[in-house]
Amino acid sequence: MDRSVFIEKRRHKRADRVVPVKLKQLHSYFASDNEKFVNSRMVNISMGGMMVVFEKPVSLDRESVLEAEFILEGKELKVAGIPVWDSKDSGTGSHKMGFEFMIIKDDVMEVFRHM
C-alpha cells in the first residue's frame, strides 16, 4: 500500500487568506472574564471554519463559544463558533487553533461563496 497518497476528506474547500482576527469568548463554563478580545490571524478559511494562529499562548477551553471579527473581501464580518482542535508549532512557538463555525448570517455566507 502506497502511504505517500493522501486523500483529503474535507466537506468544504479551503481558501488561503491571511487576515487579522479578533476573538472574543462569548460563553464558557469555566472562564469568568468573557469580554476579553484575543488577537490572532486567520491563515485559511472555508464554509465550515477557519484556522487561526496566535503568537502567544492563549487559554480558550473547548467548551467556549467564540465570536470572531475580521475583514474579508473588504467587508467587516462576525461569526460565532467553537474551537475544535489546537496545537503548538515547535519551530515557531506559535499556537494554532481550528475554529468551526456554528452561526453564519446570510450576508457573511454570501462573502464566503465569492472567495
Phi and psi restraints in degrees (range 20) as a CNS / XPLOR table:
assign (resid 1 and name C) (resid 2 and name N)
       (resid 2 and name CA) (resid 2 and name C) 1.0 -81.6 20.0 2
assign (resid 2 and name N) (resid 2 and name CA)
       (resid 2 and name C) (resid 3 and name N) 1.0 110.4 20.0 2
assign (resid 2 and name C) (resid 3 and name N)
       (resid 3 and name CA) (resid 3 and name C) 1.0 -84.2 20.0 2
assign (resid 3 and name N) (resid 3 and name CA)
       (resid 3 and name C) (resid 4 and name N) 1.0 -2.9 20.0 2
assign (resid 3 and name C) (resid 4 and name N)
       (resid 4 and name CA) (resid 4 and name C) 1.0 -81.0 20.0 2
assign (resid 4 and name N) (resid 4 and name CA)
       (resid 4 and name C) (resid 5 and name N) 1.0 -11.5 20.0 2
assign (resid 4 and name C) (resid 5 and name N)
       (resid 5 and name CA) (resid 5 and name C) 1.0 -87.8 20.0 2
assign (resid 5 and name N) (resid 5 and name CA)
       (resid 5 and name C) (resid 6 and name N) 1.0 127.1 20.0 2
assign (resid 5 and name C) (resid 6 and name N)
       (resid 6 and name CA) (resid 6 and name C) 1.0 -123.3 20.0 2
assign (resid 6 and name N) (resid 6 and name CA)
       (resid 6 and name C) (resid 7 and name N) 1.0 122.8 20.0 2
assign (resid 6 and name C) (resid 7 and name N)
       (resid 7 and name CA) (resid 7 and name C) 1.0 -104.8 20.0 2
assign (resid 7 and name N) (resid 7 and name CA)
       (resid 7 and name C) (resid 8 and name N) 1.0 118.6 20.0 2
assign (resid 7 and name C) (resid 8 and name N)
       (resid 8 and name CA) (resid 8 and name C) 1.0 -82.7 20.0 2
assign (resid 8 and name N) (resid 8 and name CA)
       (resid 8 and name C) (resid 9 and name N) 1.0 132.1 20.0 2
assign (resid 8 and name C) (resid 9 and name N)
       (resid 9 and name CA) (resid 9 and name C) 1.0 -113.6 20.0 2
assign (resid 9 and name N) (resid 9 and name CA)
       (resid 9 and name C) (resid 10 and name N) 1.0 36.8 20.0 2
assign (resid 9 and name C) (resid 10 and name N)
       (resid 10 and name CA) (resid 10 and name C) 1.0 -76.8 20.0 2
assign (resid 10 and name N) (resid 10 and name CA)
       (resid 10 and name C) (resid 11 and name N) 1.0 147.8 20.0 2
assign (resid 10 and name C) (resid 11 and name N)
       (resid 11 and name CA) (resid 11 and name C) 1.0 -78.8 20.0 2
assign (resid 11 and name N) (resid 11 and name CA)
       (resid 11 and name C) (resid 12 and name N) 1.0 -28.1 20.0 2
assign (resid 11 and name C) (resid 12 and name N)
       (resid 12 and name CA) (resid 12 and name C) 1.0 -128.0 20.0 2
assign (resid 12 and name N) (resid 12 and name CA)
       (resid 12 and name C) (resid 13 and name N) 1.0 140.8 20.0 2
assign (resid 12 and name C) (resid 13 and name N)
       (resid 13 and name CA) (resid 13 and name C) 1.0 -68.9 20.0 2
assign (resid 13 and name N) (resid 13 and name CA)
       (resid 13 and name C) (resid 14 and name N) 1.0 138.3 20.0 2
assign (resid 13 and name C) (resid 14 and name N)
       (resid 14 and name CA) (resid 14 and name C) 1.0 -92.7 20.0 2
assign (resid 14 and name N) (resid 14 and name CA)
       (resid 14 and name C) (resid 15 and name N) 1.0 147.7 20.0 2
assign (resid 14 and name C) (resid 15 and name N)
       (resid 15 and name CA) (resid 15 and name C) 1.0 -120.4 20.0 2
assign (resid 15 and name N) (resid 15 and name CA)
       (resid 15 and name C) (resid 16 and name N) 1.0 129.7 20.0 2
assign (resid 15 and name C) (resid 16 and name N)
       (resid 16 and name CA) (resid 16 and name C) 1.0 -75.5 20.0 2
assign (resid 16 and name N) (resid 16 and name CA)
       (resid 16 and name C) (resid 17 and name N) 1.0 118.6 20.0 2
assign (resid 16 and name C) (resid 17 and name N)
       (resid 17 and name CA) (resid 17 and name C) 1.0 -143.0 20.0 2
assign (resid 17 and name N) (resid 17 and name CA)
       (resid 17 and name C) (resid 18 and name N) 1.0 127.3 20.0 2
assign (resid 17 and name C) (resid 18 and name N)
       (resid 18 and name CA) (resid 18 and name C) 1.0 -113.2 20.0 2
assign (resid 18 and name N) (resid 18 and name CA)
       (resid 18 and name C) (resid 19 and name N) 1.0 104.5 20.0 2
assign (resid 18 and name C) (resid 19 and name N)
       (resid 19 and name CA) (resid 19 and name C) 1.0 -140.8 20.0 2
assign (resid 19 and name N) (resid 19 and name CA)
       (resid 19 and name C) (resid 20 and name N) 1.0 150.7 20.0 2
assign (resid 19 and name C) (resid 20 and name N)
       (resid 20 and name CA) (resid 20 and name C) 1.0 -63.9 20.0 2
assign (resid 20 and name N) (resid 20 and name CA)
       (resid 20 and name C) (resid 21 and name N) 1.0 144.3 20.0 2
assign (resid 20 and name C) (resid 21 and name N)
       (resid 21 and name CA) (resid 21 and name C) 1.0 -133.2 20.0 2
assign (resid 21 and name N) (resid 21 and name CA)
       (resid 21 and name C) (resid 22 and name N) 1.0 134.7 20.0 2
assign (resid 21 and name C) (resid 22 and name N)
       (resid 22 and name CA) (resid 22 and name C) 1.0 -104.9 20.0 2
assign (resid 22 and name N) (resid 22 and name CA)
       (resid 22 and name C) (resid 23 and name N) 1.0 122.1 20.0 2
assign (resid 22 and name C) (resid 23 and name N)
       (resid 23 and name CA) (resid 23 and name C) 1.0 -106.6 20.0 2
assign (resid 23 and name N) (resid 23 and name CA)
       (resid 23 and name C) (resid 24 and name N) 1.0 136.7 20.0 2
assign (resid 23 and name C) (resid 24 and name N)
       (resid 24 and name CA) (resid 24 and name C) 1.0 -128.5 20.0 2
assign (resid 24 and name N) (resid 24 and name CA)
       (resid 24 and name C) (resid 25 and name N) 1.0 132.6 20.0 2
assign (resid 24 and name C) (resid 25 and name N)
       (resid 25 and name CA) (resid 25 and name C) 1.0 -77.0 20.0 2
assign (resid 25 and name N) (resid 25 and name CA)
       (resid 25 and name C) (resid 26 and name N) 1.0 115.2 20.0 2
assign (resid 25 and name C) (resid 26 and name N)
       (resid 26 and name CA) (resid 26 and name C) 1.0 -84.2 20.0 2
assign (resid 26 and name N) (resid 26 and name CA)
       (resid 26 and name C) (resid 27 and name N) 1.0 -38.1 20.0 2
assign (resid 26 and name C) (resid 27 and name N)
       (resid 27 and name CA) (resid 27 and name C) 1.0 -154.7 20.0 2
assign (resid 27 and name N) (resid 27 and name CA)
       (resid 27 and name C) (resid 28 and name N) 1.0 136.7 20.0 2
assign (resid 27 and name C) (resid 28 and name N)
       (resid 28 and name CA) (resid 28 and name C) 1.0 -147.5 20.0 2
assign (resid 28 and name N) (resid 28 and name CA)
       (resid 28 and name C) (resid 29 and name N) 1.0 143.1 20.0 2
assign (resid 28 and name C) (resid 29 and name N)
       (resid 29 and name CA) (resid 29 and name C) 1.0 -75.5 20.0 2
assign (resid 29 and name N) (resid 29 and name CA)
       (resid 29 and name C) (resid 30 and name N) 1.0 -17.1 20.0 2
assign (resid 29 and name C) (resid 30 and name N)
       (resid 30 and name CA) (resid 30 and name C) 1.0 -113.5 20.0 2
assign (resid 30 and name N) (resid 30 and name CA)
       (resid 30 and name C) (resid 31 and name N) 1.0 -24.3 20.0 2
assign (resid 30 and name C) (resid 31 and name N)
       (resid 31 and name CA) (resid 31 and name C) 1.0 -94.4 20.0 2
assign (resid 31 and name N) (resid 31 and name CA)
       (resid 31 and name C) (resid 32 and name N) 1.0 149.8 20.0 2
assign (resid 31 and name C) (resid 32 and name N)
       (resid 32 and name CA) (resid 32 and name C) 1.0 -104.6 20.0 2
assign (resid 32 and name N) (resid 32 and name CA)
       (resid 32 and name C) (resid 33 and name N) 1.0 -25.6 20.0 2
assign (resid 32 and name C) (resid 33 and name N)
       (resid 33 and name CA) (resid 33 and name C) 1.0 -98.7 20.0 2
assign (resid 33 and name N) (resid 33 and name CA)
       (resid 33 and name C) (resid 34 and name N) 1.0 91.2 20.0 2
assign (resid 33 and name C) (resid 34 and name N)
       (resid 34 and name CA) (resid 34 and name C) 1.0 -95.2 20.0 2
assign (resid 34 and name N) (resid 34 and name CA)
       (resid 34 and name C) (resid 35 and name N) 1.0 3.7 20.0 2
assign (resid 34 and name C) (resid 35 and name N)
       (resid 35 and name CA) (resid 35 and name C) 1.0 -102.6 20.0 2
assign (resid 35 and name N) (resid 35 and name CA)
       (resid 35 and name C) (resid 36 and name N) 1.0 2.6 20.0 2
assign (resid 35 and name C) (resid 36 and name N)
       (resid 36 and name CA) (resid 36 and name C) 1.0 -85.2 20.0 2
assign (resid 36 and name N) (resid 36 and name CA)
       (resid 36 and name C) (resid 37 and name N) 1.0 130.2 20.0 2
assign (resid 36 and name C) (resid 37 and name N)
       (resid 37 and name CA) (resid 37 and name C) 1.0 -86.4 20.0 2
assign (resid 37 and name N) (resid 37 and name CA)
       (resid 37 and name C) (resid 38 and name N) 1.0 145.5 20.0 2
assign (resid 37 and name C) (resid 38 and name N)
       (resid 38 and name CA) (resid 38 and name C) 1.0 -119.9 20.0 2
assign (resid 38 and name N) (resid 38 and name CA)
       (resid 38 and name C) (resid 39 and name N) 1.0 125.6 20.0 2
assign (resid 38 and name C) (resid 39 and name N)
       (resid 39 and name CA) (resid 39 and name C) 1.0 -83.6 20.0 2
assign (resid 39 and name N) (resid 39 and name CA)
       (resid 39 and name C) (resid 40 and name N) 1.0 138.1 20.0 2
assign (resid 39 and name C) (resid 40 and name N)
       (resid 40 and name CA) (resid 40 and name C) 1.0 -151.2 20.0 2
assign (resid 40 and name N) (resid 40 and name CA)
       (resid 40 and name C) (resid 41 and name N) 1.0 -174.0 20.0 2
assign (resid 40 and name C) (resid 41 and name N)
       (resid 41 and name CA) (resid 41 and name C) 1.0 -139.4 20.0 2
assign (resid 41 and name N) (resid 41 and name CA)
       (resid 41 and name C) (resid 42 and name N) 1.0 139.8 20.0 2
assign (resid 41 and name C) (resid 42 and name N)
       (resid 42 and name CA) (resid 42 and name C) 1.0 -78.0 20.0 2
assign (resid 42 and name N) (resid 42 and name CA)
       (resid 42 and name C) (resid 43 and name N) 1.0 141.4 20.0 2
assign (resid 42 and name C) (resid 43 and name N)
       (resid 43 and name CA) (resid 43 and name C) 1.0 -116.1 20.0 2
assign (resid 43 and name N) (resid 43 and name CA)
       (resid 43 and name C) (resid 44 and name N) 1.0 -22.9 20.0 2
assign (resid 43 and name C) (resid 44 and name N)
       (resid 44 and name CA) (resid 44 and name C) 1.0 -158.2 20.0 2
assign (resid 44 and name N) (resid 44 and name CA)
       (resid 44 and name C) (resid 45 and name N) 1.0 160.8 20.0 2
assign (resid 44 and name C) (resid 45 and name N)
       (resid 45 and name CA) (resid 45 and name C) 1.0 -148.2 20.0 2
assign (resid 45 and name N) (resid 45 and name CA)
       (resid 45 and name C) (resid 46 and name N) 1.0 151.1 20.0 2
assign (resid 45 and name C) (resid 46 and name N)
       (resid 46 and name CA) (resid 46 and name C) 1.0 -142.2 20.0 2
assign (resid 46 and name N) (resid 46 and name CA)
       (resid 46 and name C) (resid 47 and name N) 1.0 -178.8 20.0 2
assign (resid 46 and name C) (resid 47 and name N)
       (resid 47 and name CA) (resid 47 and name C) 1.0 -65.6 20.0 2
assign (resid 47 and name N) (resid 47 and name CA)
       (resid 47 and name C) (resid 48 and name N) 1.0 -20.6 20.0 2
assign (resid 47 and name C) (resid 48 and name N)
       (resid 48 and name CA) (resid 48 and name C) 1.0 -99.2 20.0 2
assign (resid 48 and name N) (resid 48 and name CA)
       (resid 48 and name C) (resid 49 and name N) 1.0 -16.9 20.0 2
assign (resid 48 and name C) (resid 49 and name N)
       (resid 49 and name CA) (resid 49 and name C) 1.0 170.1 20.0 2
assign (resid 49 and name N) (resid 49 and name CA)
       (resid 49 and name C) (resid 50 and name N) 1.0 -167.6 20.0 2
assign (resid 49 and name C) (resid 50 and name N)
       (resid 50 and name CA) (resid 50 and name C) 1.0 -151.3 20.0 2
assign (resid 50 and name N) (resid 50 and name CA)
       (resid 50 and name C) (resid 51 and name N) 1.0 161.2 20.0 2
assign (resid 50 and name C) (resid 51 and name N)
       (resid 51 and name CA) (resid 51 and name C) 1.0 -107.1 20.0 2
assign (resid 51 and name N) (resid 51 and name CA)
       (resid 51 and name C) (resid 52 and name N) 1.0 131.0 20.0 2
assign (resid 51 and name C) (resid 52 and name N)
       (resid 52 and name CA) (resid 52 and name C) 1.0 -119.5 20.0 2
assign (resid 52 and name N) (resid 52 and name CA)
       (resid 52 and name C) (resid 53 and name N) 1.0 153.2 20.0 2
assign (resid 52 and name C) (resid 53 and name N)
       (resid 53 and name CA) (resid 53 and name C) 1.0 -123.0 20.0 2
assign (resid 53 and name N) (resid 53 and name CA)
       (resid 53 and name C) (resid 54 and name N) 1.0 135.9 20.0 2
assign (resid 53 and name C) (resid 54 and name N)
       (resid 54 and name CA) (resid 54 and name C) 1.0 -112.4 20.0 2
assign (resid 54 and name N) (resid 54 and name CA)
       (resid 54 and name C) (resid 55 and name N) 1.0 136.8 20.0 2
assign (resid 54 and name C) (resid 55 and name N)
       (resid 55 and name CA) (resid 55 and name C) 1.0 -76.9 20.0 2
assign (resid 55 and name N) (resid 55 and name CA)
       (resid 55 and name C) (resid 56 and name N) 1.0 -27.4 20.0 2
assign (resid 55 and name C) (resid 56 and name N)
       (resid 56 and name CA) (resid 56 and name C) 1.0 -118.7 20.0 2
assign (resid 56 and name N) (resid 56 and name CA)
       (resid 56 and name C) (resid 57 and name N) 1.0 155.0 20.0 2
assign (resid 56 and name C) (resid 57 and name N)
       (resid 57 and name CA) (resid 57 and name C) 1.0 -59.9 20.0 2
assign (resid 57 and name N) (resid 57 and name CA)
       (resid 57 and name C) (resid 58 and name N) 1.0 142.8 20.0 2
assign (resid 57 and name C) (resid 58 and name N)
       (resid 58 and name CA) (resid 58 and name C) 1.0 -126.5 20.0 2
assign (resid 58 and name N) (resid 58 and name CA)
       (resid 58 and name C) (resid 59 and name N) 1.0 156.7 20.0 2
assign (resid 58 and name C) (resid 59 and name N)
       (resid 59 and name CA) (resid 59 and name C) 1.0 -118.8 20.0 2
assign (resid 59 and name N) (resid 59 and name CA)
       (resid 59 and name C) (resid 60 and name N) 1.0 93.0 20.0 2
assign (resid 59 and name C) (resid 60 and name N)
       (resid 60 and name CA) (resid 60 and name C) 1.0 -121.2 20.0 2
assign (resid 60 and name N) (resid 60 and name CA)
       (resid 60 and name C) (resid 61 and name N) 1.0 118.8 20.0 2
assign (resid 60 and name C) (resid 61 and name N)
       (resid 61 and name CA) (resid 61 and name C) 1.0 -81.2 20.0 2
assign (resid 61 and name N) (resid 61 and name CA)
       (resid 61 and name C) (resid 62 and name N) 1.0 159.7 20.0 2
assign (resid 61 and name C) (resid 62 and name N)
       (resid 62 and name CA) (resid 62 and name C) 1.0 -66.2 20.0 2
assign (resid 62 and name N) (resid 62 and name CA)
       (resid 62 and name C) (resid 63 and name N) 1.0 -16.3 20.0 2
assign (resid 62 and name C) (resid 63 and name N)
       (resid 63 and name CA) (resid 63 and name C) 1.0 -90.7 20.0 2
assign (resid 63 and name N) (resid 63 and name CA)
       (resid 63 and name C) (resid 64 and name N) 1.0 10.0 20.0 2
assign (resid 63 and name C) (resid 64 and name N)
       (resid 64 and name CA) (resid 64 and name C) 1.0 -81.6 20.0 2
assign (resid 64 and name N) (resid 64 and name CA)
       (resid 64 and name C) (resid 65 and name N) 1.0 143.4 20.0 2
assign (resid 64 and name C) (resid 65 and name N)
       (resid 65 and name CA) (resid 65 and name C) 1.0 -105.3 20.0 2
assign (resid 65 and name N) (resid 65 and name CA)
       (resid 65 and name C) (resid 66 and name N) 1.0 125.8 20.0 2
assign (resid 65 and name C) (resid 66 and name N)
       (resid 66 and name CA) (resid 66 and name C) 1.0 -115.4 20.0 2
assign (resid 66 and name N) (resid 66 and name CA)
       (resid 66 and name C) (resid 67 and name N) 1.0 150.7 20.0 2
assign (resid 66 and name C) (resid 67 and name N)
       (resid 67 and name CA) (resid 67 and name C) 1.0 -111.0 20.0 2
assign (resid 67 and name N) (resid 67 and name CA)
       (resid 67 and name C) (resid 68 and name N) 1.0 131.4 20.0 2
assign (resid 67 and name C) (resid 68 and name N)
       (resid 68 and name CA) (resid 68 and name C) 1.0 -112.8 20.0 2
assign (resid 68 and name N) (resid 68 and name CA)
       (resid 68 and name C) (resid 69 and name N) 1.0 132.8 20.0 2
assign (resid 68 and name C) (resid 69 and name N)
       (resid 69 and name CA) (resid 69 and name C) 1.0 -118.0 20.0 2
assign (resid 69 and name N) (resid 69 and name CA)
       (resid 69 and name C) (resid 70 and name N) 1.0 131.4 20.0 2
assign (resid 69 and name C) (resid 70 and name N)
       (resid 70 and name CA) (resid 70 and name C) 1.0 -161.0 20.0 2
assign (resid 70 and name N) (resid 70 and name CA)
       (resid 70 and name C) (resid 71 and name N) 1.0 166.2 20.0 2
assign (resid 70 and name C) (resid 71 and name N)
       (resid 71 and name CA) (resid 71 and name C) 1.0 -109.7 20.0 2
assign (resid 71 and name N) (resid 71 and name CA)
       (resid 71 and name C) (resid 72 and name N) 1.0 126.3 20.0 2
assign (resid 71 and name C) (resid 72 and name N)
       (resid 72 and name CA) (resid 72 and name C) 1.0 -137.7 20.0 2
assign (resid 72 and name N) (resid 72 and name CA)
       (resid 72 and name C) (resid 73 and name N) 1.0 131.4 20.0 2
assign (resid 72 and name C) (resid 73 and name N)
       (resid 73 and name CA) (resid 73 and name C) 1.0 55.0 20.0 2
assign (resid 73 and name N) (resid 73 and name CA)
       (resid 73 and name C) (resid 74 and name N) 1.0 34.6 20.0 2
assign (resid 73 and name C) (resid 74 and name N)
       (resid 74 and name CA) (resid 74 and name C) 1.0 79.9 20.0 2
assign (resid 74 and name N) (resid 74 and name CA)
       (resid 74 and name C) (resid 75 and name N) 1.0 6.0 20.0 2
assign (resid 74 and name C) (resid 75 and name N)
       (resid 75 and name CA) (resid 75 and name C) 1.0 -118.7 20.0 2
assign (resid 75 and name N) (resid 75 and name CA)
       (resid 75 and name C) (resid 76 and name N) 1.0 139.2 20.0 2
assign (resid 75 and name C) (resid 76 and name N)
       (resid 76 and name CA) (resid 76 and name C) 1.0 -78.8 20.0 2
assign (resid 76 and name N) (resid 76 and name CA)
       (resid 76 and name C) (resid 77 and name N) 1.0 124.8 20.0 2
assign (resid 76 and name C) (resid 77 and name N)
       (resid 77 and name CA) (resid 77 and name C) 1.0 -124.4 20.0 2
assign (resid 77 and name N) (resid 77 and name CA)
       (resid 77 and name C) (resid 78 and name N) 1.0 150.6 20.0 2
assign (resid 77 and name C) (resid 78 and name N)
       (resid 78 and name CA) (resid 78 and name C) 1.0 -132.4 20.0 2
assign (resid 78 and name N) (resid 78 and name CA)
       (resid 78 and name C) (resid 79 and name N) 1.0 133.9 20.0 2
assign (resid 78 and name C) (resid 79 and name N)
       (resid 79 and name CA) (resid 79 and name C) 1.0 -137.7 20.0 2
assign (resid 79 and name N) (resid 79 and name CA)
       (resid 79 and name C) (resid 80 and name N) 1.0 154.5 20.0 2
assign (resid 79 and name C) (resid 80 and name N)
       (resid 80 and name CA) (resid 80 and name C) 1.0 -112.3 20.0 2
assign (resid 80 and name N) (resid 80 and name CA)
       (resid 80 and name C) (resid 81 and name N) 1.0 146.2 20.0 2
assign (resid 80 and name C) (resid 81 and name N)
       (resid 81 and name CA) (resid 81 and name C) 1.0 -169.3 20.0 2
assign (resid 81 and name N) (resid 81 and name CA)
       (resid 81 and name C) (resid 82 and name N) 1.0 -170.2 20.0 2
assign (resid 81 and name C) (resid 82 and name N)
       (resid 82 and name CA) (resid 82 and name C) 1.0 -131.7 20.0 2
assign (resid 82 and name N) (resid 82 and name CA)
       (resid 82 and name C) (resid 83 and name N) 1.0 148.7 20.0 2
assign (resid 82 and name C) (resid 83 and name N)
       (resid 83 and name CA) (resid 83 and name C) 1.0 -73.6 20.0 2
assign (resid 83 and name N) (resid 83 and name CA)
       (resid 83 and name C) (resid 84 and name N) 1.0 132.7 20.0 2
assign (resid 83 and name C) (resid 84 and name N)
       (resid 84 and name CA) (resid 84 and name C) 1.0 -114.9 20.0 2
assign (resid 84 and name N) (resid 84 and name CA)
       (resid 84 and name C) (resid 85 and name N) 1.0 -18.8 20.0 2
assign (resid 84 and name C) (resid 85 and name N)
       (resid 85 and name CA) (resid 85 and name C) 1.0 -159.7 20.0 2
assign (resid 85 and name N) (resid 85 and name CA)
       (resid 85 and name C) (resid 86 and name N) 1.0 159.3 20.0 2
assign (resid 85 and name C) (resid 86 and name N)
       (resid 86 and name CA) (resid 86 and name C) 1.0 -151.1 20.0 2
assign (resid 86 and name N) (resid 86 and name CA)
       (resid 86 and name C) (resid 87 and name N) 1.0 155.2 20.0 2
assign (resid 86 and name C) (resid 87 and name N)
       (resid 87 and name CA) (resid 87 and name C) 1.0 -156.5 20.0 2
assign (resid 87 and name N) (resid 87 and name CA)
       (resid 87 and name C) (resid 88 and name N) 1.0 161.7 20.0 2
assign (resid 87 and name C) (resid 88 and name N)
       (resid 88 and name CA) (resid 88 and name C) 1.0 -112.4 20.0 2
assign (resid 88 and name N) (resid 88 and name CA)
       (resid 88 and name C) (resid 89 and name N) 1.0 132.6 20.0 2
assign (resid 88 and name C) (resid 89 and name N)
       (resid 89 and name CA) (resid 89 and name C) 1.0 -83.5 20.0 2
assign (resid 89 and name N) (resid 89 and name CA)
       (resid 89 and name C) (resid 90 and name N) 1.0 112.1 20.0 2
assign (resid 89 and name C) (resid 90 and name N)
       (resid 90 and name CA) (resid 90 and name C) 1.0 -66.9 20.0 2
assign (resid 90 and name N) (resid 90 and name CA)
       (resid 90 and name C) (resid 91 and name N) 1.0 -25.2 20.0 2
assign (resid 90 and name C) (resid 91 and name N)
       (resid 91 and name CA) (resid 91 and name C) 1.0 -74.4 20.0 2
assign (resid 91 and name N) (resid 91 and name CA)
       (resid 91 and name C) (resid 92 and name N) 1.0 -46.1 20.0 2
assign (resid 91 and name C) (resid 92 and name N)
       (resid 92 and name CA) (resid 92 and name C) 1.0 -100.3 20.0 2
assign (resid 92 and name N) (resid 92 and name CA)
       (resid 92 and name C) (resid 93 and name N) 1.0 -19.4 20.0 2
assign (resid 92 and name C) (resid 93 and name N)
       (resid 93 and name CA) (resid 93 and name C) 1.0 82.2 20.0 2
assign (resid 93 and name N) (resid 93 and name CA)
       (resid 93 and name C) (resid 94 and name N) 1.0 -1.4 20.0 2
assign (resid 93 and name C) (resid 94 and name N)
       (resid 94 and name CA) (resid 94 and name C) 1.0 -76.8 20.0 2
assign (resid 94 and name N) (resid 94 and name CA)
       (resid 94 and name C) (resid 95 and name N) 1.0 160.2 20.0 2
assign (resid 94 and name C) (resid 95 and name N)
       (resid 95 and name CA) (resid 95 and name C) 1.0 -112.4 20.0 2
assign (resid 95 and name N) (resid 95 and name CA)
       (resid 95 and name C) (resid 96 and name N) 1.0 137.2 20.0 2
assign (resid 95 and name C) (resid 96 and name N)
       (resid 96 and name CA) (resid 96 and name C) 1.0 -115.1 20.0 2
assign (resid 96 and name N) (resid 96 and name CA)
       (resid 96 and name C) (resid 97 and name N) 1.0 149.9 20.0 2
assign (resid 96 and name C) (resid 97 and name N)
       (resid 97 and name CA) (resid 97 and name C) 1.0 -143.1 20.0 2
assign (resid 97 and name N) (resid 97 and name CA)
       (resid 97 and name C) (resid 98 and name N) 1.0 136.8 20.0 2
assign (resid 97 and name C) (resid 98 and name N)
       (resid 98 and name CA) (resid 98 and name C) 1.0 -89.6 20.0 2
assign (resid 98 and name N) (resid 98 and name CA)
       (resid 98 and name C) (resid 99 and name N) 1.0 129.2 20.0 2
assign (resid 98 and name C) (resid 99 and name N)
       (resid 99 and name CA) (resid 99 and name C) 1.0 -120.4 20.0 2
assign (resid 99 and name N) (resid 99 and name CA)
       (resid 99 and name C) (resid 100 and name N) 1.0 113.3 20.0 2
assign (resid 99 and name C) (resid 100 and name N)
       (resid 100 and name CA) (resid 100 and name C) 1.0 -95.5 20.0 2
assign (resid 100 and name N) (resid 100 and name CA)
       (resid 100 and name C) (resid 101 and name N) 1.0 126.7 20.0 2
assign (resid 100 and name C) (resid 101 and name N)
       (resid 101 and name CA) (resid 101 and name C) 1.0 -69.9 20.0 2
assign (resid 101 and name N) (resid 101 and name CA)
       (resid 101 and name C) (resid 102 and name N) 1.0 138.0 20.0 2
assign (resid 101 and name C) (resid 102 and name N)
       (resid 102 and name CA) (resid 102 and name C) 1.0 -110.6 20.0 2
assign (resid 102 and name N) (resid 102 and name CA)
       (resid 102 and name C) (resid 103 and name N) 1.0 -41.8 20.0 2
assign (resid 102 and name C) (resid 103 and name N)
       (resid 103 and name CA) (resid 103 and name C) 1.0 -128.1 20.0 2
assign (resid 103 and name N) (resid 103 and name CA)
       (resid 103 and name C) (resid 104 and name N) 1.0 119.5 20.0 2
assign (resid 103 and name C) (resid 104 and name N)
       (resid 104 and name CA) (resid 104 and name C) 1.0 -129.9 20.0 2
assign (resid 104 and name N) (resid 104 and name CA)
       (resid 104 and name C) (resid 105 and name N) 1.0 120.2 20.0 2
assign (resid 104 and name C) (resid 105 and name N)
       (resid 105 and name CA) (resid 105 and name C) 1.0 -73.9 20.0 2
assign (resid 105 and name N) (resid 105 and name CA)
       (resid 105 and name C) (resid 106 and name N) 1.0 159.8 20.0 2
assign (resid 105 and name C) (resid 106 and name N)
       (resid 106 and name CA) (resid 106 and name C) 1.0 -58.4 20.0 2
assign (resid 106 and name N) (resid 106 and name CA)
       (resid 106 and name C) (resid 107 and name N) 1.0 -40.1 20.0 2
assign (resid 106 and name C) (resid 107 and name N)
       (resid 107 and name CA) (resid 107 and name C) 1.0 -66.3 20.0 2
assign (resid 107 and name N) (resid 107 and name CA)
       (resid 107 and name C) (resid 108 and name N) 1.0 -34.1 20.0 2
assign (resid 107 and name C) (resid 108 and name N)
       (resid 108 and name CA) (resid 108 and name C) 1.0 -70.3 20.0 2
assign (resid 108 and name N) (resid 108 and name CA)
       (resid 108 and name C) (resid 109 and name N) 1.0 -42.8 20.0 2
assign (resid 108 and name C) (resid 109 and name N)
       (resid 109 and name CA) (resid 109 and name C) 1.0 -58.8 20.0 2
assign (resid 109 and name N) (resid 109 and name CA)
       (resid 109 and name C) (resid 110 and name N) 1.0 -37.2 20.0 2
assign (resid 109 and name C) (resid 110 and name N)
       (resid 110 and name CA) (resid 110 and name C) 1.0 -63.6 20.0 2
assign (resid 110 and name N) (resid 110 and name CA)
       (resid 110 and name C) (resid 111 and name N) 1.0 -40.3 20.0 2
assign (resid 110 and name C) (resid 111 and name N)
       (resid 111 and name CA) (resid 111 and name C) 1.0 -63.8 20.0 2
assign (resid 111 and name N) (resid 111 and name CA)
       (resid 111 and name C) (resid 112 and name N) 1.0 -43.1 20.0 2
assign (resid 111 and name C) (resid 112 and name N)
       (resid 112 and name CA) (resid 112 and name C) 1.0 -61.2 20.0 2
assign (resid 112 and name N) (resid 112 and name CA)
       (resid 112 and name C) (resid 113 and name N) 1.0 -38.0 20.0 2
assign (resid 112 and name C) (resid 113 and name N)
       (resid 113 and name CA) (resid 113 and name C) 1.0 -64.2 20.0 2
assign (resid 113 and name N) (resid 113 and name CA)
       (resid 113 and name C) (resid 114 and name N) 1.0 -27.2 20.0 2
assign (resid 113 and name C) (resid 114 and name N)
       (resid 114 and name CA) (resid 114 and name C) 1.0 -98.4 20.0 2
assign (resid 114 and name N) (resid 114 and name CA)
       (resid 114 and name C) (resid 115 and name N) 1.0 10.5 20.0 2
